[in-house]
Amino acid sequence: MADYYNPSVIWPAIPMADMTMCERLLLTGMFEHDIDDDAETISFHTWTGVNDMPEFERDEVEQVLNIDDGFETNAHRLLTEAMAHAGNGGEVICPDLSTTSYEGLLQDIIKRSTHLNYITVETSFMCSKMRLDGFGGMAVLITADRILGKSTNDLLQDFLKEVDPDGRFDQGA
């Protein structure tokens, strides 16, 4: 069995004042993180990949949902939906983020930020066995109005078009 890993780094560190409590809870559940108390920022990263099924205590989710940040965000919506899905009985809330773009969560932050104009995400694709689909990477640029990304395969295709615009090097990809 092959294990796939997606180490990622989000840059720059995000000022805590730019995040709602819902965003902070979700992002710290999805990513490993380091808090710089002096700079009042959080930097996000992961060694294995994004945790798209974080678990939170019900009272923690209720607490952040009850804080009125004055913003309607994707994070607030996702946590509200997870609470509704859990019903009254669940003490652990597990939002399913497998179909959600964390880039959208980061974009919400940029839209309101007075400190950041963009956030970048760099990801490496790795596999414990030599497999064609297990290696490479991608880079993503997130601004208030755009999310742009390219994989290493996209870049190689761009290079091939530069070298031979007529496509004689096309290998069927």
C-alpha positions in Angstrom: 0.0 0.0 0.0 1.3 3.4 -0.9 1.0 6.4 1.5 0.4 9.8 -0.1 1.7 13.0 1.6 1.0 16.7 0.8 3.3 18.9 3.0 2.2 22.5 2.7 3.2 25.9 3.9 1.0 28.9 4.0 2.8 32.3 3.8 2.9 34.9 5.2 1.9 34.4 8.8 -1.6 35.7 9.3 -2.3 38.4 11.9 -4.7 37.0 14.5 -6.7 40.3 14.4 -7.5 39.5 10.7 -9.3 36.2 11.5 -12.7 35.6 13.0 -12.9 33.1 15.8 -14.6 30.7 13.5 -11.8 30.9 10.9 -9.2 30.5 13.6 -10.8 27.4 15.0 -11.3 25.8 11.6 -7.8 26.6 10.3 -6.0 25.5 13.5 -8.0 22.2 13.2 -7.1 21.7 9.5 -3.4 22.7 9.8 -0.5 22.5 12.1 0.3 26.0 13.3 2.7 28.2 15.2 1.6 31.2 17.1 4.0 34.1 17.4 2.7 36.0 20.5 5.0 38.9 20.0 3.9 39.5 16.4 0.4 38.3 17.2 0.3 36.1 14.1 -0.3 32.5 13.2 1.6 30.6 10.6 0.0 27.5 9.1 1.6 24.4 7.7 1.2 20.6 7.5 3.6 17.7 7.0 1.1 15.1 5.8 -1.8 17.1 4.3 -4.8 19.1 5.3 -7.0 17.6 8.0 -10.4 17.7 6.3 -12.2 16.0 9.2 -11.1 18.0 12.3 -12.8 17.3 15.6 -14.0 20.0 18.0 -15.7 19.9 21.4 -19.3 21.1 21.1 -18.9 23.8 23.7 -15.9 25.2 21.8 -17.9 25.4 18.6 -20.8 26.9 20.4 -18.6 29.5 22.0 -17.0 30.7 18.7 -20.4 30.7 16.9 -21.8 32.9 19.6 -19.1 35.5 19.2 -20.4 38.2 16.9 -17.5 39.1 14.7 -19.8 41.1 12.4 -18.8 39.0 9.4 -20.6 36.2 7.5 -17.8 33.9 6.6 -17.5 30.4 5.0 -16.0 29.3 8.4 -19.1 30.4 10.3 -21.4 28.7 7.7 -19.4 25.4 7.8 -19.4 25.3 11.6 -23.1 26.1 11.8 -23.8 23.3 9.3 -21.7 20.8 11.3 -23.6 21.7 14.5 -26.9 21.1 12.7 -25.7 17.8 11.3 -24.5 16.7 14.8 -27.9 17.5 16.3 -28.4 17.8 20.1 -26.6 14.6 21.0 -23.1 14.9 19.7 -20.4 16.2 22.1 -17.8 16.1 19.3 -18.4 18.2 16.2 -16.7 17.0 13.0 -17.2 19.3 10.1 -16.6 17.4 6.8 -14.3 19.7 4.9 -13.4 17.2 2.2 -15.5 19.1 -0.4 -14.5 22.6 0.9 -11.7 24.7 -0.4 -9.5 26.0 2.5 -8.4 28.6 -0.1 -11.9 30.1 0.2 -11.4 30.3 4.0 -8.1 32.1 3.4 -9.7 34.4 0.8 -12.3 35.5 3.3 -9.5 36.7 5.6 -7.7 38.6 2.8 -11.0 40.3 1.8 -11.1 42.0 5.2 -7.5 42.3 6.0 -5.8 45.7 6.4 -2.4 43.9 6.6 -2.3 41.3 3.8 -2.8 41.7 0.0 -2.3 38.0 -0.7 -1.5 34.6 0.8 0.5 31.9 -0.9 0.3 28.1 -0.5 3.1 25.8 -1.6 2.4 22.1 -1.6 4.6 19.1 -2.4 3.1 15.8 -3.5 5.0 12.8 -2.2 4.4 9.1 -2.0 6.0 6.3 0.0 6.3 4.3 -3.3 7.5 5.4 -6.7 4.3 6.1 -8.5 3.7 8.5 -11.3 0.8 10.2 -9.6 2.6 10.5 -6.2 5.1 13.3 -6.9 5.1 16.9 -7.9 3.7 20.0 -6.3 1.6 23.1 -6.7 1.6 26.7 -5.9 -1.5 28.8 -5.1 -1.8 32.6 -4.9 -4.9 33.9 -3.1 -6.0 37.5 -3.3 -9.2 39.2 -2.4 -10.7 38.6 -5.8 -8.8 35.7 -7.3 -7.4 32.2 -6.5 -4.7 31.2 -8.9 -2.9 27.9 -8.9 -0.6 25.7 -11.0 0.7 22.3 -10.5 4.2 21.2 -11.5 2.5 19.3 -14.3 0.8 22.5 -15.5 4.2 24.2 -15.5 5.8 21.5 -17.5 2.9 21.7 -20.1 3.5 25.4 -20.3 7.2 24.8 -20.9 6.5 22.3 -23.6 4.3 24.8 -25.4 7.1 27.4 -25.2 9.7 24.9 -26.6 7.4 23.6 -29.4 4.2 25.6 -30.0 3.1 23.1 -32.7 2.9 20.4 -30.1 5.3 17.9 -31.6 6.4 17.0 -28.1 2.9 16.2 -26.9 3.1 12.8 -25.2 -0.7 12.5 -25.0 -0.9 14.3 -21.7 
